[in-house]
Amino acid sequence: MGGLSLFHWVIVILVIMLLFGRGRISDLMGDFAKGINSFKKGLNDDEAVRPATPPVPQSQIAAPPPVMTPVRDEVPRV
């Protein structure tokens, strides 16, 4: 009662195909694939453009400031 059977999925797919048509769905998926490819290419280009920075020696790295924990005033709850 809660799940869809194979017959229900076939009907849903047929209705989607009728509404959008075969050409529209393939165009949509093609555009989606092009978007993913351009995103991956942009990530690769971004990494290639970054200049390589030399590592900083340990003597030049400053020690982090001490961690300060906030003090809470305890108020009795009634």
C-alpha positions as CSV (number, residue, x, y, z in Angstrom):
1,M,0.0,0.0,0.0
2,G,2.9,2.4,0.8
3,G,5.2,1.5,-2.1
4,L,4.9,1.7,-5.9
5,S,4.9,-1.4,-7.9
6,L,6.6,-1.9,-11.3
7,F,3.3,-1.2,-13.0
8,H,2.9,2.1,-11.3
9,W,6.5,3.2,-12.3
10,V,5.8,2.3,-15.9
11,I,2.7,4.5,-15.9
12,V,4.6,7.4,-14.2
13,I,7.4,7.1,-16.8
14,L,4.9,7.1,-19.7
15,V,3.1,10.2,-18.3
16,I,6.5,12.0,-18.0
17,M,7.4,11.0,-21.6
18,L,4.1,12.3,-22.9
19,L,4.4,15.6,-21.1
20,F,8.0,16.4,-21.9
21,G,8.6,14.3,-25.0
22,R,11.7,12.2,-25.8
23,G,13.6,15.1,-27.4
24,R,13.2,17.5,-24.5
25,I,14.4,14.9,-21.9
26,S,17.5,14.1,-23.9
27,D,18.2,17.8,-24.5
28,L,17.8,18.4,-20.8
29,M,20.2,15.6,-19.8
30,G,22.7,16.7,-22.5
31,D,22.7,20.2,-21.0
32,F,23.1,18.8,-17.5
33,A,26.1,16.7,-18.7
34,K,27.7,19.8,-20.3
35,G,27.2,21.7,-17.1
36,I,29.0,19.0,-15.1
37,N,31.8,18.8,-17.6
38,S,32.3,22.6,-17.6
39,F,32.2,22.6,-13.7
40,K,35.0,19.9,-13.6
41,K,37.0,21.8,-16.2
42,G,36.7,25.0,-14.2
43,L,37.9,23.2,-11.1
44,N,40.9,21.8,-12.9
45,D,41.7,25.2,-14.5
46,D,41.5,26.8,-11.0
47,E,44.1,24.4,-9.6
48,A,46.4,24.9,-12.6
49,V,46.3,28.7,-12.2
50,R,47.3,28.7,-8.5
51,P,51.0,29.6,-8.1
52,A,52.9,27.2,-6.0
53,T,53.9,28.8,-2.7
54,P,57.0,27.7,-0.9
55,P,56.4,26.1,2.5
56,V,56.8,28.4,5.5
57,P,59.6,27.3,7.9
58,Q,58.4,26.3,11.4
59,S,60.5,29.2,12.9
60,Q,58.3,31.8,11.2
61,I,55.0,30.3,12.3
62,A,53.5,32.1,15.3
63,A,52.1,30.1,18.2
64,P,48.3,30.1,18.3
65,P,46.7,32.3,21.0
66,P,45.6,30.5,24.2
67,V,42.0,29.2,24.1
68,M,39.8,31.3,26.3
69,T,36.7,29.6,27.6
70,P,33.7,31.8,28.4
71,V,32.7,32.1,32.1
72,R,29.1,31.6,32.7
73,D,27.4,33.0,35.8
74,E,25.3,30.3,37.2
75,V,21.9,31.5,38.1
76,P,19.7,29.2,40.0
77,R,16.5,28.2,38.1
78,V,13.3,28.2,40.0
